[in-house]
Amino acid sequence: MKPLILAVAAAAAVATASQAAAPAIAVSDAWARPTPPGATTGAVYATLTNRQPIADALLSATSPEAAKVEFHSMTMTGGVMHMNAVTGPQKLQPGVALRFDPGAAHIMLVGLKAPLKLGGHVTVVLRFARAGVITVEAPVSNAAPDGMAGMKM
């Protein structure tokens, strides 16, 4: 009987360790467009999926490549595209993805210290209410990752 109890306990420990290793927030399809020389702003796109059984919130972001990072939304009014800073936490429900896409919500880098160059990368540090801090390395590219293929740019 003792070997059975030990086997069950070992299996439970492995299962718990596997669950702990999975990130609470999955980040996919992260990328940024290159910026022209002298540009002071740039945008980062990514998909954030909450893998937790409870809601979380994206509170803020920073980047060593920019003076500040903001979250923006895009809306169309009377045929004119408007960009608005989004204040307050960005809610992430369990199992739901928060998408930052071209022409829609995006992560705005304000006060770039240098242009974002094709083939380079940009670091964005995301801070969540429950998941803590997640660092994202977004490649600088002219094209969206495969997961975003077919998207109008």
Buried (B, 14 or more C-beta within 10 A) or exposed (E): EEEEEEEEEEEEEEEEEEEEEEEBBEBEBBBBBBBEEEEEEBBBBBBBBBBBEEEBBBEBBBBEBBEEBBBBEBEEEEEEEEEEEBEEBBEBEEEEBBBBBBEEBBBBBBEBEEBBEEEBBBBBBBBBEEBEEBEBEBEBBEEBBEEBEEBEE
